[in-house]
């Protein structure tokens, strides 16, 4: 892989803040309660400049760098935390932000994150303050990397293809000498980022805001109907903010979109829990007892059903090892069994695409 260190650093620095706008719910009581308590005094809060609403997709155009354009989507929110998926031409990030004690912090971040997984309660691996109250010129703070952020304007005029805004300006000065300016418009959120590195200027400007679910393509595998084998199709799903991923995957496994295929699991099977072990990169999935109770098939057909299940889940989470348990116990049937520490491997060989 060809590395682009300078460009990639620019991309990371340009993706510190995000979010959206639409006619939906605000993040949670933490946002609205603080705002309502002081609204009579006309004091501005982070909630004014960082509205979080469900099913919000924001598209940004990039100027000065091929990775400066991006899309953001609100995936999950609860108890003062919001998870945002961010896509640019180079990669996909997920970030968890928390609004607490007058500060908006980035508390978790992970790159190359192409699947959907609720990380709101993941162990903290970041501690970067993006915004800090009071919202007034001169308020500044220092982050762990040595960068200094300061509120430098409350009504900076910013022009984008989506409109012209009077925005809050937050200036970040890095130890390298680089400067990042971020602009937040009231009731909208981040509308622009301008990164200055030497004589180079890279801009990310709000292009469009949509109130829409996120479309996702899932490569789904199923046993074939008329002979022993495995077929696969591209399933299109529409993910809405705070959707239960388990229910989405259940539906995919139970409902092949083609009459040449049969379900990987029966209709009454439930997914109890899904966990991606980030130390071993093994996907751990626990099913209800109906999973094995309804396996009234021969060993060859059972093998294809397991293969289809493992391939679908492994592809979705981008791993090649899947551990299956039933009500907390390692998978065991009349034909196959695994023990703790063992797993099934993704195997797409001999799979046929079904049109």
ABEGO torsion letter per residue (X at the ends): XBBBAAAAAAAAAAAABBEBBBBBBBABAAAAAAAAAAAAAGBBBAAAABBBBBGBBBBBBBBGBAAABBBBBBABBBGGBBBBBBBBAABBBBBBBBBBGGBBBBABBBBGBABBBBAAABBBABBBBABBOBBBBGBBBBBAAGBBBBBABAABBBBBAAEBBBBBBBBBBBAAGBBBBBBBBBGAEBABBBBBBEABBBBBBBABBBBBBBBBBBBBBBBBAABBEBBBBBBBBBBBBGBBAAAAAAAAAABBABAABBBABBAABBBABBBBBAAAGBBBBBBBAAAAAABBBBAAAAAAAAAAAAAAAAAAAGBABBBBBBGGBBBBBAABBBBBGBBBBBBABGBBBBX
